[in-house]
Amino acid sequence: EGDTVTLRCRRWRDKSVTGVRFYHDGKDLGGPLRGAELSLSPLQLHHGGRYTCGGWVEYWGSRWEVTKEVTVTV
């Protein structure tokens, strides 16, 4: 608790991602974000759980993709 954790939404081979939205345990945290980072600061117990992000990627035309989950344990 008390630290800062920064989650970055990236795609394979660092292809650009725009219109990023983050999800915590399936709940949309709002957005879209201008950047591709979500900062949890100061880290608190309720921040624990499963996170994913989604965004538009340039890959044979734009399309919406959602990443695999990462788990934050506090």
PyMOL Python script that loads the backbone (N, CA, C, O; Angstrom):
from pymol import cmd

cmd.read_pdbstr("""\
ATOM      1  N   GLU A   1       0.837  -1.189   0.000  1.00  0.00           N
ATOM      2  CA  GLU A   1       0.000   0.000   0.000  1.00  0.00           C
ATOM      3  C   GLU A   1       0.880   1.250   0.000  1.00  0.00           C
ATOM      4  O   GLU A   1       1.980   1.259   0.552  1.00  0.00           O
ATOM      5  N   GLY A   2       0.363   2.299  -0.634  1.00  0.00           N
ATOM      6  CA  GLY A   2       1.067   3.575  -0.631  1.00  0.00           C
ATOM      7  C   GLY A   2       1.975   3.806  -1.811  1.00  0.00           C
ATOM      8  O   GLY A   2       2.313   4.950  -2.114  1.00  0.00           O
ATOM      9  N   ASP A   3       2.380   2.747  -2.486  1.00  0.00           N
ATOM     10  CA  ASP A   3       3.238   2.897  -3.659  1.00  0.00           C
ATOM     11  C   ASP A   3       2.429   3.377  -4.860  1.00  0.00           C
ATOM     12  O   ASP A   3       1.209   3.524  -4.785  1.00  0.00           O
ATOM     13  N   THR A   4       3.122   3.617  -5.954  1.00  0.00           N
ATOM     14  CA  THR A   4       2.472   3.942  -7.221  1.00  0.00           C
ATOM     15  C   THR A   4       2.686   2.792  -8.186  1.00  0.00           C
ATOM     16  O   THR A   4       3.809   2.316  -8.354  1.00  0.00           O
ATOM     17  N   VAL A   5       1.619   2.350  -8.816  1.00  0.00           N
ATOM     18  CA  VAL A   5       1.690   1.336  -9.862  1.00  0.00           C
ATOM     19  C   VAL A   5       1.135   1.966 -11.130  1.00  0.00           C
ATOM     20  O   VAL A   5       0.046   2.540 -11.119  1.00  0.00           O
ATOM     21  N   THR A   6       1.882   1.860 -12.221  1.00  0.00           N
ATOM     22  CA  THR A   6       1.434   2.396 -13.492  1.00  0.00           C
ATOM     23  C   THR A   6       1.216   1.251 -14.469  1.00  0.00           C
ATOM     24  O   THR A   6       2.123   0.460 -14.728  1.00  0.00           O
ATOM     25  N   LEU A   7       0.009   1.169 -15.006  1.00  0.00           N
ATOM     26  CA  LEU A   7      -0.326   0.167 -16.012  1.00  0.00           C
ATOM     27  C   LEU A   7      -0.261   0.826 -17.380  1.00  0.00           C
ATOM     28  O   LEU A   7      -0.800   1.914 -17.581  1.00  0.00           O
ATOM     29  N   ARG A   8       0.398   0.166 -18.313  1.00  0.00           N
ATOM     30  CA  ARG A   8       0.534   0.703 -19.669  1.00  0.00           C
ATOM     31  C   ARG A   8      -0.188  -0.203 -20.655  1.00  0.00           C
ATOM     32  O   ARG A   8      -0.020  -1.422 -20.636  1.00  0.00           O
ATOM     33  N   CYS A   9      -0.978   0.400 -21.500  1.00  0.00           N
ATOM     34  CA  CYS A   9      -1.713  -0.350 -22.505  1.00  0.00           C
ATOM     35  C   CYS A   9      -0.884  -0.374 -23.781  1.00  0.00           C
ATOM     36  O   CYS A   9      -0.688   0.650 -24.436  1.00  0.00           O
ATOM     37  N   ARG A  10      -0.401  -1.566 -24.117  1.00  0.00           N
ATOM     38  CA  ARG A  10       0.437  -1.707 -25.307  1.00  0.00           C
ATOM     39  C   ARG A  10      -0.021  -2.896 -26.114  1.00  0.00           C
ATOM     40  O   ARG A  10      -0.691  -3.801 -25.617  1.00  0.00           O
ATOM     41  N   ARG A  11       0.351  -2.867 -27.346  1.00  0.00           N
ATOM     42  CA  ARG A  11       0.043  -3.965 -28.235  1.00  0.00           C
ATOM     43  C   ARG A  11       1.340  -4.609 -28.687  1.00  0.00           C
ATOM     44  O   ARG A  11       2.414  -4.013 -28.604  1.00  0.00           O
ATOM     45  N   TRP A  12       1.220  -5.819 -29.158  1.00  0.00           N
ATOM     46  CA  TRP A  12       2.358  -6.574 -29.687  1.00  0.00           C
ATOM     47  C   TRP A  12       3.158  -5.713 -30.646  1.00  0.00           C
ATOM     48  O   TRP A  12       2.597  -5.020 -31.494  1.00  0.00           O
ATOM     49  N   ARG A  13       4.465  -5.766 -30.503  1.00  0.00           N
ATOM     50  CA  ARG A  13       5.395  -4.988 -31.323  1.00  0.00           C
ATOM     51  C   ARG A  13       5.173  -3.485 -31.204  1.00  0.00           C
ATOM     52  O   ARG A  13       5.505  -2.723 -32.112  1.00  0.00           O
ATOM     53  N   ASP A  14       4.602  -3.062 -30.058  1.00  0.00           N
ATOM     54  CA  ASP A  14       4.402  -1.642 -29.765  1.00  0.00           C
ATOM     55  C   ASP A  14       3.641  -0.881 -30.843  1.00  0.00           C
ATOM     56  O   ASP A  14       3.880   0.310 -31.044  1.00  0.00           O
ATOM     57  N   LYS A  15       2.729  -1.554 -31.539  1.00  0.00           N
ATOM     58  CA  LYS A  15       1.880  -0.828 -32.481  1.00  0.00           C
ATOM     59  C   LYS A  15       1.062   0.199 -31.695  1.00  0.00           C
ATOM     60  O   LYS A  15       0.731  -0.031 -30.532  1.00  0.00           O
ATOM     61  N   SER A  16       0.739   1.320 -32.319  1.00  0.00           N
ATOM     62  CA  SER A  16       0.058   2.392 -31.597  1.00  0.00           C
ATOM     63  C   SER A  16      -1.353   1.963 -31.183  1.00  0.00           C
ATOM     64  O   SER A  16      -2.042   1.236 -31.899  1.00  0.00           O
ATOM     65  N   VAL A  17      -1.751   2.435 -30.012  1.00  0.00           N
ATOM     66  CA  VAL A  17      -3.083   2.182 -29.466  1.00  0.00           C
ATOM     67  C   VAL A  17      -3.687   3.532 -29.111  1.00  0.00           C
ATOM     68  O   VAL A  17      -3.061   4.327 -28.411  1.00  0.00           O
ATOM     69  N   THR A  18      -4.890   3.795 -29.583  1.00  0.00           N
ATOM     70  CA  THR A  18      -5.559   5.063 -29.297  1.00  0.00           C
ATOM     71  C   THR A  18      -6.929   4.789 -28.674  1.00  0.00           C
ATOM     72  O   THR A  18      -7.432   3.667 -28.725  1.00  0.00           O
ATOM     73  N   GLY A  19      -7.520   5.823 -28.091  1.00  0.00           N
ATOM     74  CA  GLY A  19      -8.843   5.692 -27.486  1.00  0.00           C
ATOM     75  C   GLY A  19      -8.865   4.650 -26.378  1.00  0.00           C
ATOM     76  O   GLY A  19      -9.819   3.881 -26.262  1.00  0.00           O
ATOM     77  N   VAL A  20      -7.820   4.624 -25.568  1.00  0.00           N
ATOM     78  CA  VAL A  20      -7.634   3.574 -24.573  1.00  0.00           C
ATOM     79  C   VAL A  20      -8.645   3.674 -23.436  1.00  0.00           C
ATOM     80  O   VAL A  20      -8.940   4.762 -22.941  1.00  0.00           O
ATOM     81  N   ARG A  21      -9.172   2.514 -23.032  1.00  0.00           N
ATOM     82  CA  ARG A  21     -10.043   2.397 -21.863  1.00  0.00           C
ATOM     83  C   ARG A  21      -9.489   1.267 -20.996  1.00  0.00           C
ATOM     84  O   ARG A  21      -9.062   0.230 -21.504  1.00  0.00           O
ATOM     85  N   PHE A  22      -9.504   1.485 -19.688  1.00  0.00           N
ATOM     86  CA  PHE A  22      -9.067   0.457 -18.742  1.00  0.00           C
ATOM     87  C   PHE A  22     -10.279  -0.136 -18.041  1.00  0.00           C
ATOM     88  O   PHE A  22     -11.298   0.528 -17.850  1.00  0.00           O
ATOM     89  N   TYR A  23     -10.144  -1.401 -17.661  1.00  0.00           N
ATOM     90  CA  TYR A  23     -11.205  -2.133 -16.962  1.00  0.00           C
ATOM     91  C   TYR A  23     -10.619  -2.775 -15.718  1.00  0.00           C
ATOM     92  O   TYR A  23      -9.526  -3.340 -15.756  1.00  0.00           O
ATOM     93  N   HIS A  24     -11.357  -2.686 -14.609  1.00  0.00           N
ATOM     94  CA  HIS A  24     -10.947  -3.300 -13.344  1.00  0.00           C
ATOM     95  C   HIS A  24     -12.029  -4.296 -12.962  1.00  0.00           C
ATOM     96  O   HIS A  24     -13.172  -3.916 -12.708  1.00  0.00           O
ATOM     97  N   ASP A  25     -11.665  -5.574 -12.923  1.00  0.00           N
ATOM     98  CA  ASP A  25     -12.624  -6.647 -12.649  1.00  0.00           C
ATOM     99  C   ASP A  25     -13.849  -6.529 -13.552  1.00  0.00           C
ATOM    100  O   ASP A  25     -14.979  -6.746 -13.115  1.00  0.00           O
ATOM    101  N   GLY A  26     -13.611  -6.183 -14.811  1.00  0.00           N
ATOM    102  CA  GLY A  26     -14.668  -6.090 -15.804  1.00  0.00           C
ATOM    103  C   GLY A  26     -15.411  -4.776 -15.840  1.00  0.00           C
ATOM    104  O   GLY A  26     -16.225  -4.558 -16.738  1.00  0.00           O
ATOM    105  N   LYS A  27     -15.156  -3.888 -14.887  1.00  0.00           N
ATOM    106  CA  LYS A  27     -15.849  -2.594 -14.832  1.00  0.00           C
ATOM    107  C   LYS A  27     -15.047  -1.539 -15.587  1.00  0.00           C
ATOM    108  O   LYS A  27     -13.850  -1.368 -15.356  1.00  0.00           O
ATOM    109  N   ASP A  28     -15.721  -0.836 -16.489  1.00  0.00           N
ATOM    110  CA  ASP A  28     -15.087   0.222 -17.278  1.00  0.00           C
ATOM    111  C   ASP A  28     -14.716   1.371 -16.349  1.00  0.00           C
ATOM    112  O   ASP A  28     -15.571   1.896 -15.635  1.00  0.00           O
ATOM    113  N   LEU A  29     -13.442   1.764 -16.354  1.00  0.00           N
ATOM    114  CA  LEU A  29     -12.976   2.844 -15.495  1.00  0.00           C
ATOM    115  C   LEU A  29     -13.138   4.216 -16.145  1.00  0.00           C
ATOM    116  O   LEU A  29     -12.715   5.225 -15.581  1.00  0.00           O
ATOM    117  N   GLY A  30     -13.740   4.255 -17.310  1.00  0.00           N
ATOM    118  CA  GLY A  30     -13.953   5.524 -17.989  1.00  0.00           C
ATOM    119  C   GLY A  30     -12.900   5.774 -19.044  1.00  0.00           C
ATOM    120  O   GLY A  30     -11.948   5.008 -19.192  1.00  0.00           O
ATOM    121  N   GLY A  31     -13.080   6.820 -19.749  1.00  0.00           N
ATOM    122  CA  GLY A  31     -12.155   7.140 -20.823  1.00  0.00           C
ATOM    123  C   GLY A  31     -12.973   7.622 -22.013  1.00  0.00           C
ATOM    124  O   GLY A  31     -14.128   8.007 -21.831  1.00  0.00           O
ATOM    125  N   PRO A  32     -12.435   7.617 -23.197  1.00  0.00           N
ATOM    126  CA  PRO A  32     -11.078   7.133 -23.466  1.00  0.00           C
ATOM    127  C   PRO A  32     -10.012   8.075 -22.924  1.00  0.00           C
ATOM    128  O   PRO A  32     -10.246   9.267 -22.724  1.00  0.00           O
ATOM    129  N   LEU A  33      -8.845   7.506 -22.694  1.00  0.00           N
ATOM    130  CA  LEU A  33      -7.724   8.283 -22.184  1.00  0.00           C
ATOM    131  C   LEU A  33      -6.919   8.858 -23.336  1.00  0.00           C
ATOM    132  O   LEU A  33      -6.853   8.277 -24.419  1.00  0.00           O
ATOM    133  N   ARG A  34      -6.314   9.998 -23.089  1.00  0.00           N
ATOM    134  CA  ARG A  34      -5.439  10.586 -24.111  1.00  0.00           C
ATOM    135  C   ARG A  34      -4.164   9.781 -24.244  1.00  0.00           C
ATOM    136  O   ARG A  34      -3.650   9.591 -25.347  1.00  0.00           O
ATOM    137  N   GLY A  35      -3.658   9.311 -23.124  1.00  0.00           N
ATOM    138  CA  GLY A  35      -2.463   8.484 -23.159  1.00  0.00           C
ATOM    139  C   GLY A  35      -2.848   7.026 -23.043  1.00  0.00           C
ATOM    140  O   GLY A  35      -4.017   6.671 -23.197  1.00  0.00           O
ATOM    141  N   ALA A  36      -1.885   6.196 -22.776  1.00  0.00           N
ATOM    142  CA  ALA A  36      -2.142   4.762 -22.664  1.00  0.00           C
ATOM    143  C   ALA A  36      -1.676   4.247 -21.310  1.00  0.00           C
ATOM    144  O   ALA A  36      -1.226   3.106 -21.203  1.00  0.00           O
ATOM    145  N   GLU A  37      -1.780   5.082 -20.272  1.00  0.00           N
ATOM    146  CA  GLU A  37      -1.338   4.691 -18.939  1.00  0.00           C
ATOM    147  C   GLU A  37      -2.424   4.955 -17.905  1.00  0.00           C
ATOM    148  O   GLU A  37      -3.198   5.907 -18.014  1.00  0.00           O
ATOM    149  N   LEU A  38      -2.459   4.089 -16.902  1.00  0.00           N
ATOM    150  CA  LEU A  38      -3.340   4.261 -15.756  1.00  0.00           C
ATOM    151  C   LEU A  38      -2.468   4.200 -14.522  1.00  0.00           C
ATOM    152  O   LEU A  38      -1.780   3.206 -14.292  1.00  0.00           O
ATOM    153  N   SER A  39      -2.490   5.255 -13.726  1.00  0.00           N
ATOM    154  CA  SER A  39      -1.674   5.316 -12.519  1.00  0.00           C
ATOM    155  C   SER A  39      -2.553   5.048 -11.304  1.00  0.00           C
ATOM    156  O   SER A  39      -3.581   5.698 -11.114  1.00  0.00           O
ATOM    157  N   LEU A  40      -2.140   4.087 -10.485  1.00  0.00           N
ATOM    158  CA  LEU A  40      -2.823   3.776  -9.236  1.00  0.00           C
ATOM    159  C   LEU A  40      -1.958   4.339  -8.115  1.00  0.00           C
ATOM    160  O   LEU A  40      -0.958   3.737  -7.726  1.00  0.00           O
ATOM    161  N   SER A  41      -2.354   5.494  -7.605  1.00  0.00           N
ATOM    162  CA  SER A  41      -1.513   6.174  -6.632  1.00  0.00           C
ATOM    163  C   SER A  41      -2.364   7.035  -5.710  1.00  0.00           C
ATOM    164  O   SER A  41      -3.193   7.814  -6.181  1.00  0.00           O
ATOM    165  N   PRO A  42      -2.169   6.906  -4.409  1.00  0.00           N
ATOM    166  CA  PRO A  42      -1.371   5.868  -3.763  1.00  0.00           C
ATOM    167  C   PRO A  42      -2.126   4.537  -3.815  1.00  0.00           C
ATOM    168  O   PRO A  42      -3.353   4.512  -3.715  1.00  0.00           O
ATOM    169  N   LEU A  43      -1.406   3.452  -3.969  1.00  0.00           N
ATOM    170  CA  LEU A  43      -1.999   2.126  -4.076  1.00  0.00           C
ATOM    171  C   LEU A  43      -2.734   1.782  -2.782  1.00  0.00           C
ATOM    172  O   LEU A  43      -2.186   1.913  -1.688  1.00  0.00           O
ATOM    173  N   GLN A  44      -3.990   1.337  -2.926  1.00  0.00           N
ATOM    174  CA  GLN A  44      -4.823   0.973  -1.785  1.00  0.00           C
ATOM    175  C   GLN A  44      -5.389  -0.427  -2.005  1.00  0.00           C
ATOM    176  O   GLN A  44      -5.363  -0.951  -3.119  1.00  0.00           O
ATOM    177  N   LEU A  45      -5.896  -1.022  -0.936  1.00  0.00           N
ATOM    178  CA  LEU A  45      -6.389  -2.393  -1.012  1.00  0.00           C
ATOM    179  C   LEU A  45      -7.434  -2.582  -2.102  1.00  0.00           C
ATOM    180  O   LEU A  45      -7.441  -3.615  -2.771  1.00  0.00           O
ATOM    181  N   HIS A  46      -8.319  -1.602  -2.294  1.00  0.00           N
ATOM    182  CA  HIS A  46      -9.378  -1.771  -3.295  1.00  0.00           C
ATOM    183  C   HIS A  46      -8.861  -1.746  -4.734  1.00  0.00           C
ATOM    184  O   HIS A  46      -9.607  -2.055  -5.663  1.00  0.00           O
ATOM    185  N   HIS A  47      -7.593  -1.381  -4.927  1.00  0.00           N
ATOM    186  CA  HIS A  47      -7.003  -1.405  -6.265  1.00  0.00           C
ATOM    187  C   HIS A  47      -6.660  -2.824  -6.718  1.00  0.00           C
ATOM    188  O   HIS A  47      -6.440  -3.058  -7.906  1.00  0.00           O
ATOM    189  N   GLY A  48      -6.614  -3.760  -5.789  1.00  0.00           N
ATOM    190  CA  GLY A  48      -6.287  -5.131  -6.152  1.00  0.00           C
ATOM    191  C   GLY A  48      -7.344  -5.717  -7.065  1.00  0.00           C
ATOM    192  O   GLY A  48      -8.523  -5.378  -6.957  1.00  0.00           O
ATOM    193  N   GLY A  49      -6.922  -6.603  -7.971  1.00  0.00           N
ATOM    194  CA  GLY A  49      -7.867  -7.273  -8.860  1.00  0.00           C
ATOM    195  C   GLY A  49      -7.298  -7.451 -10.250  1.00  0.00           C
ATOM    196  O   GLY A  49      -6.095  -7.323 -10.478  1.00  0.00           O
ATOM    197  N   ARG A  50      -8.206  -7.752 -11.184  1.00  0.00           N
ATOM    198  CA  ARG A  50      -7.828  -8.032 -12.566  1.00  0.00           C
ATOM    199  C   ARG A  50      -8.029  -6.782 -13.429  1.00  0.00           C
ATOM    200  O   ARG A  50      -9.084  -6.150 -13.372  1.00  0.00           O
ATOM    201  N   TYR A  51      -7.031  -6.433 -14.217  1.00  0.00           N
ATOM    202  CA  TYR A  51      -7.090  -5.275 -15.101  1.00  0.00           C
ATOM    203  C   TYR A  51      -6.893  -5.706 -16.548  1.00  0.00           C
ATOM    204  O   TYR A  51      -6.078  -6.578 -16.849  1.00  0.00           O
ATOM    205  N   THR A  52      -7.653  -5.081 -17.431  1.00  0.00           N
ATOM    206  CA  THR A  52      -7.427  -5.195 -18.866  1.00  0.00           C
ATOM    207  C   THR A  52      -7.526  -3.787 -19.432  1.00  0.00           C
ATOM    208  O   THR A  52      -7.997  -2.869 -18.761  1.00  0.00           O
ATOM    209  N   CYS A  53      -7.087  -3.625 -20.649  1.00  0.00           N
ATOM    210  CA  CYS A  53      -7.313  -2.372 -21.350  1.00  0.00           C
ATOM    211  C   CYS A  53      -7.716  -2.690 -22.776  1.00  0.00           C
ATOM    212  O   CYS A  53      -7.453  -3.775 -23.294  1.00  0.00           O
ATOM    213  N   GLY A  54      -8.351  -1.731 -23.385  1.00  0.00           N
ATOM    214  CA  GLY A  54      -8.755  -1.878 -24.774  1.00  0.00           C
ATOM    215  C   GLY A  54      -8.486  -0.591 -25.508  1.00  0.00           C
ATOM    216  O   GLY A  54      -8.387   0.478 -24.904  1.00  0.00           O
ATOM    217  N   GLY A  55      -8.367  -0.698 -26.813  1.00  0.00           N
ATOM    218  CA  GLY A  55      -8.134   0.493 -27.608  1.00  0.00           C
ATOM    219  C   GLY A  55      -8.166   0.174 -29.087  1.00  0.00           C
ATOM    220  O   GLY A  55      -8.215  -0.986 -29.496  1.00  0.00           O
ATOM    221  N   TRP A  56      -8.136   1.224 -29.868  1.00  0.00           N
ATOM    222  CA  TRP A  56      -8.091   1.084 -31.318  1.00  0.00           C
ATOM    223  C   TRP A  56      -6.653   0.862 -31.750  1.00  0.00           C
ATOM    224  O   TRP A  56      -5.752   1.582 -31.319  1.00  0.00           O
ATOM    225  N   VAL A  57      -6.440  -0.117 -32.588  1.00  0.00           N
ATOM    226  CA  VAL A  57      -5.099  -0.408 -33.085  1.00  0.00           C
ATOM    227  C   VAL A  57      -5.102  -0.322 -34.607  1.00  0.00           C
ATOM    228  O   VAL A  57      -6.101  -0.619 -35.262  1.00  0.00           O
ATOM    229  N   GLU A  58      -3.977   0.087 -35.143  1.00  0.00           N
ATOM    230  CA  GLU A  58      -3.808   0.144 -36.585  1.00  0.00           C
ATOM    231  C   GLU A  58      -3.244  -1.188 -37.052  1.00  0.00           C
ATOM    232  O   GLU A  58      -2.054  -1.456 -36.890  1.00  0.00           O
ATOM    233  N   TYR A  59      -4.081  -2.002 -37.617  1.00  0.00           N
ATOM    234  CA  TYR A  59      -3.641  -3.323 -38.088  1.00  0.00           C
ATOM    235  C   TYR A  59      -4.593  -3.746 -39.194  1.00  0.00           C
ATOM    236  O   TYR A  59      -5.686  -4.241 -38.921  1.00  0.00           O
ATOM    237  N   TRP A  60      -4.184  -3.554 -40.428  1.00  0.00           N
ATOM    238  CA  TRP A  60      -5.032  -3.848 -41.584  1.00  0.00           C
ATOM    239  C   TRP A  60      -6.356  -3.113 -41.427  1.00  0.00           C
ATOM    240  O   TRP A  60      -7.428  -3.697 -41.583  1.00  0.00           O
ATOM    241  N   GLY A  61      -6.265  -1.834 -41.119  1.00  0.00           N
ATOM    242  CA  GLY A  61      -7.449  -1.044 -40.799  1.00  0.00           C
ATOM    243  C   GLY A  61      -7.616  -1.010 -39.293  1.00  0.00           C
ATOM    244  O   GLY A  61      -7.159  -1.916 -38.596  1.00  0.00           O
ATOM    245  N   SER A  62      -8.261   0.014 -38.790  1.00  0.00           N
ATOM    246  CA  SER A  62      -8.416   0.148 -37.339  1.00  0.00           C
ATOM    247  C   SER A  62      -9.417  -0.872 -36.818  1.00  0.00           C
ATOM    248  O   SER A  62     -10.414  -1.186 -37.467  1.00  0.00           O
ATOM    249  N   ARG A  63      -9.120  -1.378 -35.625  1.00  0.00           N
ATOM    250  CA  ARG A  63     -10.087  -2.255 -34.953  1.00  0.00           C
ATOM    251  C   ARG A  63      -9.877  -2.169 -33.454  1.00  0.00           C
ATOM    252  O   ARG A  63      -8.794  -1.820 -32.986  1.00  0.00           O
ATOM    253  N   TRP A  64     -10.919  -2.489 -32.709  1.00  0.00           N
ATOM    254  CA  TRP A  64     -10.893  -2.449 -31.248  1.00  0.00           C
ATOM    255  C   TRP A  64     -10.373  -3.775 -30.741  1.00  0.00           C
ATOM    256  O   TRP A  64     -10.833  -4.834 -31.167  1.00  0.00           O
ATOM    257  N   GLU A  65      -9.415  -3.719 -29.832  1.00  0.00           N
ATOM    258  CA  GLU A  65      -8.886  -4.933 -29.230  1.00  0.00           C
ATOM    259  C   GLU A  65      -8.769  -4.758 -27.728  1.00  0.00           C
ATOM    260  O   GLU A  65      -8.559  -3.646 -27.244  1.00  0.00           O
ATOM    261  N   VAL A  66      -8.903  -5.842 -26.993  1.00  0.00           N
ATOM    262  CA  VAL A  66      -8.758  -5.850 -25.545  1.00  0.00           C
ATOM    263  C   VAL A  66      -7.596  -6.764 -25.193  1.00  0.00           C
ATOM    264  O   VAL A  66      -7.449  -7.846 -25.761  1.00  0.00           O
ATOM    265  N   THR A  67      -6.774  -6.321 -24.254  1.00  0.00           N
ATOM    266  CA  THR A  67      -5.581  -7.077 -23.869  1.00  0.00           C
ATOM    267  C   THR A  67      -5.922  -8.243 -22.954  1.00  0.00           C
ATOM    268  O   THR A  67      -7.052  -8.382 -22.485  1.00  0.00           O
ATOM    269  N   LYS A  68      -4.929  -9.066 -22.714  1.00  0.00           N
ATOM    270  CA  LYS A  68      -5.043 -10.104 -21.701  1.00  0.00           C
ATOM    271  C   LYS A  68      -5.048  -9.437 -20.323  1.00  0.00           C
ATOM    272  O   LYS A  68      -4.631  -8.289 -20.171  1.00  0.00           O
ATOM    273  N   GLU A  69      -5.522 -10.172 -19.342  1.00  0.00           N
ATOM    274  CA  GLU A  69      -5.576  -9.651 -17.984  1.00  0.00           C
ATOM    275  C   GLU A  69      -4.206  -9.602 -17.320  1.00  0.00           C
ATOM    276  O   GLU A  69      -3.329 -10.425 -17.585  1.00  0.00           O
ATOM    277  N   VAL A  70      -4.055  -8.622 -16.459  1.00  0.00           N
ATOM    278  CA  VAL A  70      -2.953  -8.611 -15.504  1.00  0.00           C
ATOM    279  C   VAL A  70      -3.596  -8.486 -14.134  1.00  0.00           C
ATOM    280  O   VAL A  70      -4.641  -7.853 -13.981  1.00  0.00           O
ATOM    281  N   THR A  71      -2.960  -9.097 -13.133  1.00  0.00           N
ATOM    282  CA  THR A  71      -3.496  -9.056 -11.785  1.00  0.00           C
ATOM    283  C   THR A  71      -2.626  -8.185 -10.904  1.00  0.00           C
ATOM    284  O   THR A  71      -1.406  -8.340 -10.857  1.00  0.00           O
ATOM    285  N   VAL A  72      -3.270  -7.272 -10.211  1.00  0.00           N
ATOM    286  CA  VAL A  72      -2.586  -6.418  -9.232  1.00  0.00           C
ATOM    287  C   VAL A  72      -2.933  -6.972  -7.857  1.00  0.00           C
ATOM    288  O   VAL A  72      -4.104  -7.094  -7.499  1.00  0.00           O
ATOM    289  N   THR A  73      -1.896  -7.306  -7.093  1.00  0.00           N
ATOM    290  CA  THR A  73      -2.076  -7.807  -5.744  1.00  0.00           C
ATOM    291  C   THR A  73      -1.528  -6.789  -4.763  1.00  0.00           C
ATOM    292  O   THR A  73      -0.366  -6.396  -4.857  1.00  0.00           O
ATOM    293  N   VAL A  74      -2.355  -6.362  -3.827  1.00  0.00           N
ATOM    294  CA  VAL A  74      -1.927  -5.374  -2.822  1.00  0.00           C
ATOM    295  C   VAL A  74      -1.785  -6.093  -1.493  1.00  0.00           C
ATOM    296  O   VAL A  74      -1.435  -5.472  -0.489  1.00  0.00           O
TER     297      VAL A  74
END
""", "prot")
cmd.dss("prot")
cmd.show_as("cartoon", "prot")
cmd.util.cbc("prot")
cmd.orient("prot")
